Structure formats: C-alpha cells, structure tokens
Amino acid sequence: MRLLLSKRDQRQLEFLELLIKESRITLNQVSEISGYPVRTLSSDIIQMNSYLESIEVETGPNGVALIIPKDSSIREIYRLILEQSREFQLLIYLFFNKNKSQEDIAEELFISISTFRRMVSTLNEKLSRSEIYINSGPFRIEGNESNISKLYIALFSELYDDIENITEVGKYEILIELCQKMAKSGGFALNYPDRTRIWIWTYVRLMRILSGYHLAGYENSGKNLNFEVLRDKEFCEKFKRVWEIELSGDLLVELFHLFLRPEFVRSIADIKKLKKHSEYHRGLDFRIETLFNVVAKALKISTEDTKELHIDLFNIIQFSDTPVYALYDKNKIFTEGFLKNNKSIATIIFQKIEEVFSELKNVESIYAILYLLVTHWPSLLGKIKDKAPKVQMGIFLDTDVEHAEMVSDLIRGYSRLKIEILNSTITEAIDLENSLKNIDVLITNIPKFKVSCCEEVVCINEYPTSDDFKNILLAEERIYQKKIMNRQVY
C-alpha cells in the first residue's frame, strides 16, 4: 500500500527506513544511496520532525540519526506516516462519510479543489491495480469489495491503537460481544490479538454493508457456522437497535465466514480430515513436513516438537488471502532483526522456505513462515540460543570478595550473563592480565583502571547506581554486536 503514498511521503519513508537500519549516517551518504539531493533531504528532515511527535531525526556533525524514545518504537513511525498522508486521510474520510461533494471534502482536508482532483486521479490510477476506484457524484469507494475490505482492515489495524475511539458509543461493546459469542459457538476462545483482528474485520464489513456493499462468492464458505446467537432474542434486538440492521444468518455468514470457515484446523486430526477430500490440503501438509525435515537436517535439530507449529503453518499458508498490513509489516521487521543477529541460521531457513514453497510469489508470505518457524519451534529456538555469541563478564573490586558477590547479584538482576568474580584469584598484576584473557566486559570500582586485554571496562560506584547498570548493559550490547559482525558463517 505504500504505492498509495505521495512521492514525497514515499521518499520520506525510504529516508526513515534507511535511518532505522543505520545507527548514524551522513546526509551525503543518504543522498548517494537514495539518489535524492542533500537539499531535498534537509527539507525532509524539517518536515518529518514536524509530524513525528516524540520521535526525532537528529542532525549533528557526525551525521543523521533516528532518536526513538523509550515509550515508542519503529511501529509508531509507520503509523505517523499514515496519519499525516493526505491520500490515506482521503480514503479514511470516504469510509466514514457519505454523499459528500468535492467542495465538502476539499474543505475538510484543508486542500484546494484542484489538489483534490489531482489526488483522486492519481489514487484511481494506483487503486485500479486492486480493482478499486473512487467514484464521484457523490464520492465513494467502489470496486472489488474483498480488496476494499483488506485495504481498510490493514489501514485501521495500523492507524488506531484503540479501535473503540473510532466507533459511536455502544457499537464497540456490542460488536465485541457478538465476536465473542460467535467464537464460543465455534469452539474456541479469543485472545486479545485475535479479538482485535476479528473485531476490525467485522467492523469494516458491517460499515460497508450498511453503505450497501456486499462481498461476492462467500455464501458457501459459512455453511458450517453456528447460528446459536440468533436464539438470543434480547441480544438480537439490542444489536438491531444499536447498529440499525437486523442480525440474520446471512449477515453472520458475511461477517464471520473468513474466521470461522470449516477449513480452519485446530488439531492434526482436523488436517487428516481435510486431506481425505482435498488434493490441495494433502500437498500443503506434505510440503510443511518437507520444510520441517530439510530445516532440521540442515541445522541438526529435532522435528519431534513441531505439532503445534504444523497446525499454525497449515492455517497461515492456506489463508494467505486475509489482510496483512498497510505499511508496517511486523513479520518483515522481525525477520530483518533476526537476520541481523542470526545471519547464518536465518539464511538457511530462508533458503529452505523458498525451495519448498517455490510457488509463493510474495516475500511477505516467506516472512510470515519464517516468523512462525523461529518463534514456535522449540528445537530451533534452542539452536539459535546455542549459536548466539557469548559475552564473558568479570568483576574486580579493590574491596573484598563478599562485596564483589553482592554487586554481582545486583547486576544479574539486569543482565543474564554469568559474572566471574576475580578478586580471590588475583594477587599480582600478571594474574589480572591472565584472568582477563577470556573476559569481554570488566566491571570495577577503580576509576581509570587500565587493562590491555579487555575490550570494555566499566567503572561503577561502591553501590551500583542506575547509570552504572545502564553502562554495563551498553558495554555488553557493544560486545555482542561486534561478535555478531565478526562471527564466522555457520
């Protein structure tokens, strides 16, 4: 969906994504990489800082850096890009407002009518690839209803942290109640992320239905839905009163057929049932097993603990038609972080996914599969942990062993590293040098303490302060990242 952004917004997003990858970079380097003039990039920095709120693009003699406060993350950057985008502002406006003229919309969005017309023309050209278009007289979104739903579901998922704020009083609560009732009748409980996803889908679909737009070709998908909720007359009346539409079987099928369809599996037994009558599902199951085997062979790990993962992959791959993201691809961000810290293992997994699922044309699906493998496969997690670089930490104080032991216990509350206490083994300077040969981070209470064989020396107070703990963790991270960069290919 980033293609829907204006050229300026696309350029600024590229700039920000480069800053996400680089801790600090000069404007000349950014210009060389991106092809945009330094003057344009300098103007972009001023403009980006005007809408990035607490996030800042910091400039200085050493270059440009992205400063993200502790209560925020990369995800917020993408949300703010969406929020300030005129193109997406228009799409959101058309979702919530009917029978508006171009004059009304231009005034609401604080743009000229000529700008509005150009924007609609450009958007229609881009949206046509998804069989979506902005109709006029009055202005409205029309076209492939399934793709329209995916567009708004992805958009709302990234724009709004609290979905309740975009609905009228009472509508959120009763729709959540409906989702919970349908999930219960389907035999499963909703966790918070699932509830949010289903709520956004049902909200978008219900709003579109109220505007007269219906999905096509879904009728048979919900034939196994449980309509027990329709027996609750009090709830049905309340739903009709709040949403001004009758809760019927047809409405339930259109709202929930994607999430409660019969192909959704909850067990290996469910997979076996599908395989009996479907060549596609037999092939899918075979390829999932193949993926487990080739990854396990390459990394020398077990496949005995892949049962739950098998079920998750089966659902994710067969339902790849469900909405994914607007700008912020969680799986991509995860994959890039994992690849940066575990390049050798990540490369192997990525290659095996591409080999087994060669028909997958979009890299987003590969990101989703890799995410599941890495986070849901215990043996693989164990392998990753074993292959992670080890940082050795030691402590040497000019007091006594008991003091060193107490300080070590305090530090362990902040760091997972084992700490070697050196006080009791060192009597001469040569002993210290020998003891430090395998130590990456040395903690001491001696100011300006000089050692030649230790990369990081952190001086702490007699009773460590919060700044001391912070300095220790930063030193640990520097060593860890350096070892990742220097690590041999697996």
C-alpha atoms as one frame of an Amber mdcrd trajectory, in Angstrom:
protein
   0.000   0.000   0.000   2.974   2.309   0.162   2.379   2.991  -3.529  -0.715
   4.937  -2.466   1.511   7.435  -0.666   2.530  10.614  -2.437   6.018  10.741
  -3.928   7.092  12.980  -1.058   5.779  10.571   1.575   7.374   7.594  -0.166
  10.703   9.427  -0.236  10.473  10.330   3.439   9.525   6.774   4.369  12.559
   5.475   2.454  14.698   8.011   4.326  13.318   6.897   7.691  13.764   3.213
   6.854  17.402   3.890   5.996  17.852   5.594   9.370  16.230   2.582  11.052
  18.905   0.327   9.550  21.834   2.693  10.162  22.639   3.962  13.640  24.076
   7.166  12.177  24.737   8.230   8.597  25.723  11.451   6.830  23.349  13.285
   4.513  25.827  12.846   1.672  25.695   9.081   2.189  21.893   9.159   2.259
  21.957  11.172  -0.962  24.275   8.668  -2.646  22.143   5.698  -1.579  18.733
   7.222  -2.321  19.572   9.445  -5.283  17.860  12.471  -3.721  19.685  15.833
  -3.393  21.016  16.839   0.025  18.879  19.992  -0.071  15.713  17.911  -0.536
  16.720  15.587   2.295  17.414  18.551   4.580  13.920  19.888   3.893  12.513
  16.423   4.548  14.145  16.345   7.979  12.428  19.590   8.967   9.091  18.329
   7.721   9.434  14.862   9.273  10.272  16.341  12.657   7.055  18.347  12.452
   4.868  15.216  12.386   6.973  12.525  14.081   5.953  13.855  17.506   8.331
  12.487  20.178  10.467  10.674  17.597  13.235  12.871  16.210  15.518  12.888
  13.193  18.616  14.295  14.870  21.299  16.072  12.869  24.829  16.830  14.010
  28.473  16.948  12.939  28.613  13.140  12.872  25.584  12.765  10.630  21.893
  11.992  10.956  20.311   9.585  13.440  16.819   8.486  14.385  16.064   9.055
  18.065  13.173   6.930  19.321  12.126   7.484  22.964  11.743   4.522  25.290
   7.930   4.629  25.175   7.843   4.279  21.383   9.162   2.032  18.606   9.647
   1.715  14.866   5.962   0.858  14.509   4.996   4.384  15.534   6.924   5.832
  12.588   4.723   3.966  10.131   1.558   4.988  11.958   2.550   8.659  11.859
   3.365   8.433   8.140  -0.124   7.043   7.536  -1.746   9.596   9.795  -0.295
  12.625   8.011  -0.684  11.246   4.483  -3.311  13.207   2.545  -4.015  10.178
   0.390  -4.867   7.973   3.335  -6.731  10.828   5.020  -8.960  10.917   1.949
  -9.516   7.153   1.985 -10.442   7.250   5.672 -12.758  10.200   5.084 -14.580
   8.368   2.291 -15.052   5.347   4.543 -16.844   7.316   7.241 -18.654   9.950
   5.178 -21.364   9.609   2.538 -22.883  11.935  -0.028 -20.082  14.489   0.114
 -19.202  16.819  -2.736 -15.667  17.646  -3.804 -16.067  21.048  -2.168 -17.027
  19.429   1.144 -14.093  17.026   1.078 -11.526  19.625  -0.002 -12.616  21.891
   2.840 -12.482  19.065   5.399  -8.973  18.033   4.305  -7.728  21.646   4.022
  -6.747  21.311   0.378  -7.759  23.103  -2.791 -10.282  21.595  -5.186  -7.605
  21.310  -7.879  -5.342  19.412  -5.465  -8.252  17.165  -4.539  -8.966  16.360
  -8.192  -5.320  15.523  -8.881  -5.212  13.333  -5.788  -8.325  11.395  -6.819
  -6.974  10.914 -10.340  -3.618   9.636  -9.056  -5.226   7.377  -6.453  -7.598
   5.881  -9.003  -4.667   5.012 -11.230  -2.923   3.238  -8.342  -6.046   1.634
  -6.857  -7.066   0.215 -10.231  -4.416  -2.489  -9.765  -6.586  -3.828  -6.945
  -9.830  -3.242  -8.865 -10.747  -0.366  -6.556 -11.732   3.135  -7.589 -13.065
   6.378  -6.154 -16.407   7.134  -7.752 -17.797  10.655  -7.889 -21.207  12.232
  -7.563 -21.211  11.675  -4.593 -17.695  10.474  -3.862 -17.375   6.899  -2.608
 -15.074   3.858  -2.695 -16.264   1.085  -5.013 -14.940  -1.945  -6.859 -13.668
  -5.312  -5.651 -15.307  -5.473  -2.233 -12.891  -8.071  -0.882  -9.900  -5.877
  -1.734 -11.637  -2.807  -0.323 -12.131  -4.663   2.950  -8.484  -5.719   3.060
  -7.407  -2.136   2.419  -9.390  -0.705   5.313  -8.702  -3.564   7.705  -4.953
  -3.168   7.230  -5.267   0.602   7.475  -7.313   0.605  10.684  -5.062  -2.029
  12.252  -2.051   0.272  11.932  -3.684   3.644  12.458  -5.650   3.076  15.630
  -4.238   1.709  18.860  -7.643   1.952  20.489 -10.312   0.908  17.994 -13.036
   1.872  20.443 -12.312   5.532  19.726 -13.481   5.337  16.104 -16.953   3.976
  16.888 -20.040   5.536  18.358 -20.978   4.825  21.970 -22.308   1.298  22.411
 -21.358  -0.018  18.972 -17.930  -1.237  20.012 -19.203  -3.156  23.028 -21.988
  -4.992  21.243 -19.774  -5.914  18.291 -17.154  -7.303  20.684 -19.909  -9.275
  22.396 -21.028 -10.652  19.037 -17.460 -11.691  18.162 -17.091 -13.464  21.488
 -20.409 -15.270  21.093 -19.518 -16.446  17.591 -16.073 -17.601  18.697 -17.561
 -19.507  21.611 -20.120 -21.170  19.361 -17.244 -22.118  17.057 -15.469 -23.835
  19.917 -12.505 -21.586  20.620 -11.564 -18.675  22.870 -10.258 -15.348  21.595
  -7.032 -13.894  22.922  -6.533 -10.135  22.714  -4.811 -10.023  19.269  -7.390
 -12.420  17.781 -10.250 -10.425  19.226  -8.848  -7.205  17.784  -8.375  -8.707
  14.313 -11.860 -10.195  14.195 -13.405  -7.020  15.549 -11.732  -4.840  12.909
 -12.818  -7.214  10.144 -16.429  -7.345  11.331 -16.481  -3.586  11.878 -15.236
  -2.839   8.353 -17.612  -5.336   6.794 -20.582  -4.114   8.809 -19.907  -0.487
   7.890 -19.637  -1.418   4.210 -22.835  -3.477   4.383 -24.642  -0.523   5.938
 -23.478   1.511   2.934 -24.962  -1.085   0.586 -21.842  -3.051  -0.373 -21.641
  -6.840  -0.064 -18.983  -9.464  -0.696 -19.438 -11.885  -3.564 -18.860 -15.637
  -3.595 -18.749 -16.197   0.154 -22.137 -17.861   0.589 -20.881 -21.457   0.795
 -17.903 -20.544   2.992 -20.027 -20.183   6.098 -22.277 -23.194   5.713 -20.915
 -24.730   8.921 -21.328 -21.616  11.049 -23.197 -21.972  14.312 -26.166 -19.573
  14.489 -26.888 -20.111  18.166 -26.581 -16.367  18.800 -29.778 -15.810  16.812
 -31.715 -17.607  19.544 -30.745 -14.842  21.966 -33.645 -12.532  21.144 -32.634
  -9.897  23.674 -29.158  -9.627  22.165 -30.528  -9.556  18.605 -32.884  -6.722
  19.497 -30.074  -4.783  21.149 -27.849  -5.307  18.110 -30.574  -4.034  15.773
 -31.232  -1.028  17.990 -27.555  -0.038  18.160 -26.439  -0.856  14.603 -29.786
  -0.302  12.867 -29.616  -3.589  10.984 -31.200  -6.959  11.696 -28.870  -9.697
  12.892 -29.613 -12.528  10.465 -27.962 -15.716   9.292 -26.884 -14.068   6.036
 -25.292 -11.193   7.932 -23.414 -13.572  10.241 -22.066 -15.539   7.289 -20.764
 -12.404   5.578 -19.212 -11.091   8.785 -17.584 -14.282  10.054 -17.069 -16.669
   7.140 -13.346 -15.863   6.908 -12.588 -16.544  10.563 -14.909 -19.452  11.249
 -14.654 -21.333   7.969 -14.532 -25.137   8.090 -11.001 -25.355   6.629  -9.582
 -23.755   9.767  -7.850 -26.539  11.700  -7.326 -26.850  15.440  -5.643 -30.250
  15.533  -3.696 -32.754  13.468  -6.925 -34.767  13.303  -8.594 -31.821  11.532
  -5.766 -31.794   8.986  -6.223 -35.509   8.340  -9.938 -34.976   7.679  -9.233
 -32.250   5.129  -6.579 -34.366   3.413  -9.082 -37.152   2.755 -11.109 -34.971
   0.406  -8.647 -32.345  -0.843  -5.579 -32.758  -3.019  -4.551 -29.183  -2.191
  -4.506 -29.904   1.541  -2.613 -33.163   1.004   0.025 -31.249  -0.921   0.174
 -28.478   1.669   0.608 -30.946   4.517   3.372 -32.765   2.614   5.285 -29.539
   1.972   5.061 -28.475   5.613   6.514 -31.837   6.657   9.189 -31.450   3.989
  10.083 -27.997   5.300  10.489 -29.335   8.825  12.716 -32.150   7.599  15.038
 -30.061   5.409  15.469 -27.350   8.066  16.031 -29.961  10.772  18.619 -31.759
   8.646  20.473 -28.544   7.802  20.573 -27.342  11.411  20.774 -30.769  13.090
  17.673 -30.300  15.239  14.635 -32.412  16.111  11.221 -32.334  14.436   9.519
 -34.053  17.360   8.271 -30.743  18.781   6.573 -29.332  15.662   2.976 -30.486
  16.198   1.525 -27.113  17.217   3.704 -25.322  14.678   2.388 -27.653  11.970
  -1.170 -26.559  12.730  -0.245 -22.860  12.737   1.600 -23.107   9.418  -1.262
 -25.048   7.865  -3.696 -22.237   8.684  -1.378 -19.351   7.834  -0.454 -20.685
   4.403  -3.913 -21.780   3.281  -5.484 -18.495   4.403  -2.918 -16.192   2.837
  -5.797 -14.195   1.323  -6.534 -12.498   4.651  -5.410  -8.870   5.220  -1.782
  -8.377   6.149  -0.551  -4.802   6.548  -0.682  -1.282   5.148   2.870  -0.007
   5.681   4.168  -1.786   8.777   4.971  -5.438   8.109   5.590  -6.952  11.552
   6.958 -10.160  10.084   9.410  -8.246   7.900  10.669  -6.167  10.825  11.073
  -9.349  12.868  12.868 -11.123  10.013  15.286  -8.239   9.433  16.123  -8.124
  13.135  16.549 -11.891  13.270  18.682 -11.884  10.124  20.921  -9.154  11.512
  21.588 -11.095  14.704  21.500 -14.660  13.343  22.612 -14.339   9.735  23.889
 -17.871   9.170  20.847 -19.666  10.596  18.384 -17.167   9.119  19.883 -17.571
   5.647  19.491 -21.350   5.807  15.860 -21.127   6.941  15.029 -18.515   4.308
  16.532 -20.647   1.540  14.678 -23.765   2.652  11.344 -21.931   2.719  11.945
 -20.655  -0.816  12.860 -24.152  -2.012   9.853 -25.920  -0.502   7.295 -23.184
  -1.212   8.635 -22.004  -4.556   5.130 -21.059  -5.706   4.917 -18.246  -3.152
   5.288 -15.111  -5.225   5.387 -12.520  -2.451   8.144 -12.230   0.105   5.583
 -11.316   2.787   4.445 -14.961   2.925   8.034 -16.095   3.430   8.423 -13.583
   6.270   5.280 -14.988   7.903   6.520 -18.584   7.644   9.974 -17.685   8.959
   8.421 -15.836  11.888   6.397 -18.910  12.853   9.344 -21.280  12.500  11.616
 -19.154  14.658   9.095 -18.351  17.384   7.101 -21.612  17.525   9.727 -24.351
  17.118  11.403 -25.137  20.488  14.302 -27.102  18.987  15.061 -24.269  16.584
  14.931 -21.746  19.419  17.407 -23.895  21.318  19.722 -23.976  18.315  19.558
 -20.203  17.976  20.379 -19.797  21.648  23.341 -22.179  21.377  24.723 -20.347
  18.340  24.326 -16.878  19.841  27.617 -15.120  20.639  28.709 -15.456  24.255
  29.759 -12.357  26.160  32.006 -13.004  29.160  31.764 -10.594  32.077  34.131
 -10.298  35.032  34.202  -8.175  38.172  37.278  -6.948  40.030  36.860  -4.663
  43.048  39.538  -3.328  45.378  37.436  -4.259  48.418  36.635  -7.895  49.228
  35.071 -10.985  47.703  31.829 -10.587  49.656  31.328  -7.098  48.237  32.014
  -8.405  44.728  29.496 -11.217  45.216  26.816  -8.802  46.399  27.397  -6.446
  43.454  27.352  -9.425  41.073  23.956 -10.459  42.408  22.642  -6.946  41.801
  23.973  -6.914  38.245  22.408 -10.297  37.487  19.048  -8.662  38.027  19.748
  -6.590  34.910  21.929  -8.891  32.824  21.588 -12.588  32.018  25.351 -13.019
  31.767  27.378 -15.089  34.145  29.842 -12.945  36.079  33.255 -14.235  37.039
  34.489 -12.793  40.336  38.211 -12.164  40.006  39.056 -10.756  43.457  40.014
 -14.024  45.104  42.303 -15.238  42.307  44.384 -12.129  41.728  47.408 -11.169
  43.812  49.736  -9.713  41.184  49.269  -7.594  38.055  50.267 -10.554  35.901
  47.468 -12.578  37.490  44.959  -9.940  36.418  46.156  -9.974  32.815  45.925
 -13.768  32.709  42.458 -13.780  34.275  41.159 -11.242  31.777  42.150 -13.156
  28.650  38.620 -14.530  28.227  36.758 -11.557  29.709  34.927  -9.189  27.346
  33.495  -6.752  29.902  35.318  -5.947  33.125  33.415  -4.267  35.956  35.482
  -2.451  38.548  35.183   0.247  41.191  38.641   1.611  40.397  38.489   4.821
  38.314  40.646   4.992  35.168  41.517   1.314  35.585  43.757   0.306  32.687
  43.958  -3.191  31.227  45.262  -4.068  27.793  43.418  -7.301  27.094  39.809
  -6.350  27.895  37.681  -4.546  25.311  35.233  -2.905  27.711  35.917  -1.626
  31.222  33.006  -0.191  33.208  33.678   1.693  36.424  30.875   1.519  38.983
  30.168   3.058  42.359  30.607   1.097  45.575  26.871   0.501  45.488  25.866
   0.463  41.797  23.523   3.178  40.557  21.001   3.008  37.710  23.570   4.718
  35.472  26.084   2.010  36.351  23.654  -0.710  35.300  22.918   1.173  32.088
  26.625   1.475  31.259  27.129  -2.248  31.896  24.285  -3.209  29.570  25.526
  -0.837  26.859  29.017  -2.337  27.068  27.526  -5.823  26.892  25.491  -4.865
  23.803  28.513  -3.351  22.039  30.490  -6.545  22.525  27.532  -8.688  21.465
  27.007  -6.751  18.228  30.715  -6.805  17.463  30.802 -10.581  17.881  27.819
 -10.932  15.575  29.614  -8.919  12.898  32.803 -10.950  13.286  31.182 -14.350
  13.649  32.087 -16.947  11.070  29.404 -18.210   8.685  27.590 -21.181  10.174
